[in-house]
């Protein structure tokens, strides 16, 4: 899979820290944004996150381009409702590649059975379309392993909820891998907002891959 952060609120840490400070200040929001130092931003957001006053981080939003995940994974992803989604349509786009679960890929016999089943599904799919059946009906034969692309936008608060559920060890392997990549992307541009969740799930105290 590939995950890219393609758009986000400019200076997300600063915007959210200003929102937090605004609640106890006479100054207008834009004045607070101009005056805040990096140290103050980090301290304010750290305190806000520890106290659970996370409504202020809803002011930062992040848009991801996600490609090469399975339909099984995308079905889990879209259950997170405080988000916006635009997914590749199987009604208009011909289905193609598939995701191989690692437990199947590492087992020679299981891999053979799985690949043969996928091949039969795809051959049936193509045969139906050759008979004049529209894609929107032929797609019913395609399995959850079929790859898809999706654009997702979430605010920081929704992302932290998503990470708290999908980065746990009992989360399904593919969406856990997706969540890791998404966290890497947002931590790079908003380290103060995502510091706590990043340190919890990466096991490191500074920026880096995990």
C-alpha positions, 0 to 999 in steps of 0.5 A: 500500500502507499499512503501520502498526506496530500493536504493539511491545515497550514501550521496545524500545531499553531492553529490548535494551540491558538484555539486552546489559548483563545478560551482563556484570552481576550485577544482575537485568534489571529493575534494569538497565532502571530505571538505564540512561540514553538515552546508555548505551542508544544507546552499548551498542546501537551497540557490540552492532550493530557487533560482530554480537552481535545475539541481544539484539535478539530481545527486541524484537518488532514487529507490522505491519498491511499492506494493499494489497500484491499476492499476488506481494509477500506470497509473497516476504514469507512466505519470511522464516520467523522471523516470524508471519503472518496473511493475508486468506483468499481462501477466505472473502473475495471478491477485488477490487482489483489492483496495477499494476506501475509499468513496466506502468502507465507504458506505455499499450499494456502497461497496456491489455493488462494491464487487459484480462487482469485484467478477464477473470480477474475476470469469470471468477471472478464467473461461476464463483461465480454458477454455485455454484462456491465461492470456494476453487475460483473463486480459482484463476483470480485472478492474482498482482496481486490485492491482499491484507492481512496482519499480520506480527510479527517480532523486531528481528533478523529485521527487520534480516535482512529489511531487508538483503535487501529494501532492496537495489537489486536487490530487487523493486520492491514488496517494496522499497517495503514494506521501506522503509515498515516500516523507517520505522515501526520506526525511529520507536520504536526508533532505536538498534536500527535506526540503522545499517540506517536510515542505510545505506538512507536516506542520512541521519543522523537521523530522517526519511522516505526 
